[in-house]
Amino acid sequence: MKIKPLFDRVVLKIEKEQTTNVGGIFLPDMSKEKSQIATVVALGEGGLVDGKETKMQVAIGDKVLFSKFAGTEFKYNGEDLLIIKQTDILAIIGKGE
């Protein structure tokens, strides 16, 4: 990945949603909710953000849960990605189990 986010920004690759429900019924894209689970693919170095020292709490490869309406979606090398502030990440999934 050749993207280097600035400060406390994190680039996420959103997990794809299932196209059928439990009963096997096909769900069109418009009826599905956007996933809030993603994998960290790039991150900034932290540093001073709004006058406060910020350390990065996530690492590349972490699976995370993020706020529903956070960030900016964009395409890069044919992939749908999301860039958000680290504070919009709610939890790291599966780490430390």
N, CA and C of each residue as an Amber inpcrd file, in Angstrom:
protein
   291
   0.8680000  -1.1750000   0.0000000   0.0000000   0.0000000   0.0000000
   0.9040000   1.2240000   0.0000000   0.6970000   2.1250000  -0.9140000
   1.5370000   3.3130000  -1.0480000   0.8720000   4.5630000  -0.4860000
  -0.1550000   4.3930000   0.3330000  -0.8200000   5.5400000   0.9460000
  -0.2280000   5.7470000   2.3320000   0.1300000   6.9750000   2.6580000
   0.6560000   7.2990000   3.9780000  -0.2330000   8.3770000   4.5840000
  -1.1950000   7.9860000   5.4340000  -2.0610000   8.9820000   6.0700000
  -1.2580000   9.9020000   6.9960000  -1.7770000  11.0790000   7.2130000
  -1.1170000  12.0490000   8.0710000  -1.6670000  12.0010000   9.4920000
  -0.8100000  12.3340000  10.4420000  -1.1580000  12.4830000  11.8540000
  -1.8830000  11.2560000  12.4110000  -3.1310000  11.4120000  12.8630000
  -3.8560000  10.3020000  13.5110000  -4.8590000   9.6460000  12.5640000
  -4.6240000   9.7380000  11.2700000  -5.5390000   9.1370000  10.2960000
  -5.1880000   7.6680000  10.0750000  -6.2260000   6.8720000   9.7520000
  -6.0780000   5.4350000   9.5190000  -6.8280000   5.0870000   8.2390000
  -6.2130000   4.2970000   7.3550000  -6.8740000   3.8220000   6.1430000
  -7.3660000   2.4050000   6.4020000  -8.6580000   2.1750000   6.1210000
  -9.2960000   0.8930000   6.3710000  -9.8150000   0.2780000   5.0770000
  -9.7510000  -1.0450000   5.0030000 -10.3900000  -1.7930000   3.9240000
 -11.6250000  -2.4410000   4.5480000 -12.7950000  -1.9950000   4.1170000
 -14.0460000  -2.4550000   4.6980000 -14.3490000  -3.8770000   4.2450000
 -14.7820000  -4.7090000   5.1940000 -15.1520000  -6.0810000   4.8590000
 -16.4190000  -6.0850000   4.0250000 -16.4730000  -6.9960000   3.0650000
 -17.6550000  -7.1270000   2.2040000 -18.7960000  -7.7690000   2.9820000
 -20.0000000  -7.2660000   2.7420000 -21.2030000  -7.8280000   3.3490000
 -21.6550000  -9.0560000   2.5760000 -22.3870000  -9.9430000   3.2500000
 -22.9590000 -11.1000000   2.5740000 -24.0520000 -10.6370000   1.6230000
 -24.1930000 -11.3570000   0.4990000 -25.2200000 -10.9760000  -0.4720000
 -26.5280000 -11.7300000  -0.2610000 -26.5550000 -12.6760000   0.6900000
 -27.8040000 -13.3810000   1.0230000 -27.9890000 -13.3500000   2.5220000
 -29.2380000 -13.4540000   2.9570000 -29.4850000 -13.4950000   4.3960000
 -29.4840000 -14.9420000   4.8650000 -29.7930000 -15.1760000   6.1310000
 -29.7660000 -16.5140000   6.7110000 -30.7190000 -17.4540000   5.9850000
 -31.8490000 -16.9570000   5.5240000 -32.8330000 -17.7790000   4.8230000
 -32.4850000 -18.0410000   3.3690000 -31.3550000 -17.4750000   2.8750000
 -30.9190000 -17.7140000   1.5150000 -31.4890000 -16.7450000   0.4990000
 -32.1270000 -15.6790000   0.9660000 -32.7180000 -14.6950000   0.0560000
 -31.6520000 -13.6910000  -0.3530000 -31.5530000 -13.4380000  -1.6720000
 -30.5960000 -12.4700000  -2.2010000 -30.9580000 -11.0670000  -1.7460000
 -29.9610000 -10.3030000  -1.2660000 -30.1830000  -8.9310000  -0.8190000
 -29.5170000  -7.9630000  -1.7870000 -30.2850000  -7.0760000  -2.4220000
 -29.6690000  -6.0850000  -3.3090000 -28.8360000  -5.0890000  -2.4970000
 -27.8600000  -4.4420000  -3.1490000 -26.9580000  -3.5130000  -2.4650000
 -27.6950000  -2.4100000  -1.7120000 -28.7960000  -1.9250000  -2.2500000
 -29.5130000  -0.8080000  -1.6200000 -30.1370000  -1.1950000  -0.2900000
 -30.4410000  -2.4790000  -0.0750000 -31.1020000  -2.8850000   1.1600000
 -30.1160000  -3.2830000   2.2520000 -28.8200000  -3.3410000   1.9180000
 -27.8180000  -3.7430000   2.8960000 -27.2600000  -2.5350000   3.6180000
 -26.9270000  -2.7320000   4.8980000 -26.2610000  -1.6990000   5.6630000
 -24.7600000  -1.8220000   5.4490000 -24.0650000  -0.7020000   5.4490000
 -22.6180000  -0.7020000   5.2800000 -21.9650000  -1.3710000   6.4980000
 -20.9930000  -2.2230000   6.2480000 -20.2730000  -2.8920000   7.3230000
 -19.5050000  -1.8700000   8.1530000 -19.3940000  -2.1230000   9.4480000
 -18.6100000  -1.2740000  10.3380000 -17.3580000  -2.0110000  10.8120000
 -17.0230000  -3.1070000  10.1380000 -15.8280000  -3.8750000  10.4650000
 -14.8730000  -3.7660000   9.2880000 -13.6050000  -3.4980000   9.6110000
 -12.6130000  -3.2960000   8.5510000 -11.2320000  -3.7200000   9.0350000
 -10.3080000  -3.7830000   8.0930000  -8.9130000  -4.1130000   8.3950000
  -8.0570000  -2.8790000   8.1460000  -7.1530000  -2.5980000   9.0750000
  -6.2420000  -1.4640000   8.9470000  -5.2010000  -1.7950000   7.8790000
  -5.0860000  -0.9280000   6.8600000  -4.1120000  -1.1580000   5.7890000
  -2.9940000  -0.1140000   5.7690000  -3.2060000   1.0310000   6.4110000
  -2.1650000   2.0570000   6.5130000  -2.5200000   2.9830000   7.6680000
  -1.5040000   3.5730000   8.2940000  -1.7900000   4.5110000   9.3780000
  -0.7290000   5.5740000   9.4710000  -1.1480000   6.7050000  10.0280000
  -0.2380000   7.8260000  10.2300000   0.6630000   7.5750000  11.4180000
   1.5050000   8.5380000  11.7150000   2.4860000   8.3890000  12.7870000
   2.0190000   8.9470000  14.1220000   0.8330000   9.5220000  14.1660000
   0.3930000  10.1580000  15.4040000   0.9930000  11.5440000  15.4900000
   1.4860000  11.9040000  16.6660000   2.0960000  13.2140000  16.8440000
   1.1390000  14.1860000  17.4940000   1.3830000  15.4710000  17.3150000
   0.5300000  16.4940000  17.9120000  -0.7350000  16.6690000  17.0810000
  -1.8770000  16.4250000  17.7140000  -3.1770000  16.6100000  17.0820000
  -4.0020000  17.4930000  18.0140000  -4.3880000  18.6630000  17.5340000
  -5.1200000  19.6360000  18.3440000  -4.3760000  19.9710000  19.6430000
  -3.0550000  20.0500000  19.5630000  -2.2480000  20.4240000  20.7180000
  -1.9890000  19.3050000  21.7010000  -2.4290000  18.0930000  21.4140000
  -2.2270000  16.9560000  22.3160000  -1.4030000  15.8870000  21.6140000
  -0.5070000  15.2570000  22.3750000   0.3010000  14.1570000  21.8340000
  -0.5910000  12.9370000  21.6200000  -0.5680000  12.3800000  20.3990000
  -1.3970000  11.2360000  20.0550000  -0.5180000  10.0590000  19.6450000
  -0.6760000   8.9300000  20.3490000   0.0200000   7.6940000  19.9850000
  -0.9650000   6.8140000  19.2300000  -0.4800000   6.1010000  18.2320000
  -1.3500000   5.2080000  17.4760000  -1.5850000   3.9340000  18.2760000
  -2.8550000   3.5720000  18.4410000  -3.2530000   2.4120000  19.2350000
  -3.5190000   1.1830000  18.3800000  -3.5890000   1.3640000  17.0610000
  -3.8540000   0.2520000  16.1480000  -2.6140000  -0.0050000  15.3050000
  -2.5700000  -1.1830000  14.6780000  -1.4510000  -1.5500000  13.8280000
  -1.9920000  -2.0690000  12.4990000  -1.1520000  -2.0530000  11.4840000
  -1.5550000  -2.5900000  10.1860000  -1.9130000  -4.0630000  10.3610000
  -3.0510000  -4.4460000   9.7970000  -3.5360000  -5.8200000   9.9060000
  -4.5840000  -6.0180000  10.9830000  -4.7290000  -5.0540000  11.9170000
  -5.7640000  -5.1630000  12.9540000  -7.1480000  -5.1120000  12.3290000
  -8.0560000  -5.9310000  12.8410000  -9.4640000  -5.8660000  12.4480000
 -10.1460000  -4.9710000  13.4760000 -10.8810000  -3.9560000  12.9970000
 -11.4570000  -2.9580000  13.8950000 -12.9490000  -2.7290000  13.6260000
 -13.6090000  -2.2020000  14.6440000 -14.9920000  -1.7460000  14.5510000
 -14.9350000  -0.2240000  14.5950000 -15.6040000   0.4390000  13.6210000
 -15.5290000   1.8980000  13.5550000 -16.9200000   2.5210000  13.5740000
 -16.9840000   3.8110000  13.8810000 -18.2460000   4.5480000  13.9300000
 -18.9590000   4.4970000  12.5870000 -20.2690000   4.4370000  12.6460000
 -21.0930000   4.2250000  11.4570000 -20.9160000   5.2920000  10.3770000
 -20.8610000   6.5510000  10.7380000 -20.8100000   7.6250000   9.7410000
 -19.4470000   8.3110000   9.7010000 -18.4020000   7.5860000  10.0630000
 -17.0600000   8.1670000  10.1430000 -16.3410000   8.1370000   8.7980000
 -15.4580000   9.0950000   8.6150000 -14.4950000   9.0500000   7.5350000
 -14.9460000   9.4260000   6.1510000 -14.0300000   9.2260000   5.2230000
 -14.2260000   9.5350000   3.8100000 -13.8820000   8.2980000   2.9960000
 -14.8380000   7.8570000   2.1700000 -14.6090000   6.6990000   1.3090000
 -13.9130000   7.1510000   0.0350000 -13.0150000   6.2890000  -0.4930000
 -12.3320000   6.5790000  -1.7490000 -11.8710000   5.2720000  -2.3880000
 -11.5350000   5.3450000  -3.6810000 -11.0170000   4.1870000  -4.4080000
  -9.5270000   4.3910000  -4.6450000  -8.7610000   3.3090000  -4.4690000
  -7.3300000   3.3520000  -4.7260000  -6.9170000   1.9920000  -5.2760000
  -6.3060000   1.9770000  -6.4450000  -5.9080000   0.7340000  -7.1140000
  -7.0780000  -0.2530000  -7.2150000  -8.2750000   0.2610000  -7.4680000
  -9.4490000  -0.5830000  -7.6480000 -10.0860000  -1.0810000  -6.3660000
  -9.5720000  -0.6580000  -5.2130000 -10.1340000  -1.0860000  -3.9280000
 -10.9290000   0.0460000  -3.3040000 -12.0420000  -0.3120000  -2.6380000
 -12.8170000   0.6600000  -1.8790000 -12.2140000   0.7650000  -0.4880000
 -11.7680000   1.9770000  -0.1350000 -11.1120000   2.2060000   1.1450000
 -11.8170000   3.3300000   1.8960000 -11.4830000   3.4580000   3.1670000
 -12.0490000   4.4910000   4.0280000 -10.9030000   5.0760000   4.8370000
 -10.8410000   6.4050000   4.9330000  -9.8480000   7.0400000   5.7920000
 -10.5860000   7.7400000   6.9220000 -10.1590000   7.4440000   8.1570000
 -10.8260000   7.9930000   9.3400000  -9.7900000   8.4510000  10.3530000
 -10.2420000   9.2090000  11.3450000  -9.3900000   9.5540000  12.4770000
  -9.3550000   8.3510000  13.4190000  -8.2420000   8.1720000  14.0990000
  -8.1220000   7.0570000  15.0360000  -9.2180000   7.0900000  16.1080000
  -9.6600000   8.2730000  16.4930000 -10.6940000   8.3860000  17.5270000
 -12.0530000   7.8510000  17.0680000 -12.2390000   7.6400000  15.7480000
 -13.4850000   7.0540000  15.2410000 -13.4650000   5.5310000  15.2700000
 -12.3410000   4.9430000  15.6760000 -12.2600000   3.4960000  15.8480000
 -12.7450000   3.1780000  17.2550000 -13.7350000   2.2920000  17.3300000
 -14.3710000   1.9770000  18.6150000 -13.7100000   0.8130000  19.3260000
 -13.1850000  -0.1780000  18.5760000 -12.6000000  -1.3630000  19.2010000
 -11.7180000  -2.1050000  18.2190000 -10.7610000  -2.8460000  18.7570000
  -9.9740000  -3.7910000  17.9720000 -10.5980000  -5.1480000  18.2200000
 -10.8900000  -5.8790000  17.1500000 -11.5980000  -7.1530000  17.2580000
 -10.5980000  -8.3020000  17.2810000 -10.7130000  -9.1580000  18.2840000
  -9.9240000 -10.3870000  18.3380000  -8.5090000 -10.2360000  18.8540000
  -8.0740000  -9.0510000  19.2120000  -6.7160000  -8.8620000  19.6910000
  -6.6580000  -9.1760000  21.1750000  -5.6720000  -9.9270000  21.5850000
  -5.4730000 -10.2150000  23.0040000  -6.3440000 -11.3330000  23.5460000
  -6.9250000 -12.1340000  22.6570000  -7.7620000 -13.2430000  23.1420000
  -6.9210000 -14.4020000  23.5700000
